[in-house]
Amino acid sequence: MWFLMIGLAMLVGWYLEIGFLGTLAWWWVALPFAAAVAWWSWADSSGYSKRKAMERFDRRKEERIAKQKEALGTLPRHRR
């Protein structure tokens, strides 16, 4: 995601010719987009994206269970 944001910022700066970005060759502006594609390809093929999504799901599930237990009053006293 960071590569994409950097690429978009560089693209806008290059298009509007802001500062040194206006003097860059087109392939310098395209480089962060290529890095984003490489990162996403690696993340998807290695299972990194799926693992992070499952960690978020598990964390939300545990928070939801803890909230329900607290509402029922079944948590130990030291956690209240």
C-alpha positions as CSV (number, residue, x, y, z in Angstrom):
1,M,0.0,0.0,0.0
2,W,2.9,2.3,0.8
3,F,4.4,1.7,-2.7
4,L,1.1,2.7,-4.3
5,M,0.7,5.9,-2.2
6,I,4.3,6.9,-3.0
7,G,3.7,6.1,-6.7
8,L,0.6,8.2,-6.8
9,A,2.3,11.1,-5.1
10,M,5.2,10.9,-7.6
11,L,2.8,10.6,-10.5
12,V,0.9,13.8,-9.5
13,G,4.2,15.6,-8.9
14,W,5.6,14.5,-12.2
15,Y,2.4,15.4,-14.1
16,L,2.2,18.8,-12.5
17,E,5.9,19.3,-12.8
18,I,6.4,20.0,-9.1
19,G,10.0,20.5,-8.1
20,F,12.5,17.8,-9.1
21,L,9.7,15.3,-9.9
22,G,9.0,17.2,-13.1
23,T,12.4,16.4,-14.4
24,L,12.4,12.7,-13.7
25,A,12.2,10.1,-16.5
26,W,8.9,8.2,-16.7
27,W,10.4,4.9,-15.5
28,W,11.3,6.5,-12.2
29,V,7.7,7.4,-11.7
30,A,6.6,3.9,-12.7
31,L,9.1,2.2,-10.3
32,P,6.9,2.4,-7.1
33,F,4.0,0.9,-9.1
34,A,6.2,-2.0,-10.2
35,A,7.4,-2.5,-6.6
36,A,3.7,-2.6,-5.5
37,V,2.9,-5.3,-8.0
38,A,6.0,-7.3,-6.9
39,W,5.0,-6.9,-3.2
40,W,1.4,-8.0,-3.8
41,S,2.5,-10.9,-6.0
42,W,4.8,-12.1,-3.3
43,A,2.3,-11.5,-0.5
44,D,-0.4,-13.5,-2.2
45,S,1.8,-16.3,-3.3
46,S,3.4,-16.8,0.1
47,G,0.2,-16.7,2.0
48,Y,1.2,-13.5,3.9
49,S,-2.1,-11.7,3.0
50,K,-4.3,-14.6,4.0
51,R,-2.3,-15.0,7.3
52,K,-2.8,-11.4,8.2
53,A,-6.5,-11.5,7.4
54,M,-6.9,-14.5,9.6
55,E,-5.0,-12.8,12.4
56,R,-7.4,-9.8,12.2
57,F,-10.4,-12.2,12.1
58,D,-9.2,-14.1,15.2
59,R,-8.5,-10.9,17.1
60,R,-12.0,-9.5,16.4
61,K,-13.5,-12.9,17.4
62,E,-11.7,-12.9,20.7
63,E,-12.7,-9.3,21.4
64,R,-16.3,-10.1,20.6
65,I,-16.2,-13.2,22.9
66,A,-14.7,-11.2,25.7
67,K,-17.3,-8.4,25.3
68,Q,-20.1,-11.0,25.4
69,K,-18.6,-12.6,28.5
70,E,-18.3,-9.3,30.2
71,A,-21.9,-8.4,29.4
72,L,-23.0,-11.8,30.9
73,G,-20.8,-11.2,34.0
74,T,-18.8,-14.4,33.5
75,L,-15.4,-12.9,33.5
76,P,-13.2,-13.3,36.6
77,R,-13.2,-10.4,39.0
78,H,-9.7,-9.2,38.3
79,R,-10.6,-8.6,34.6
80,R,-13.6,-6.4,35.2
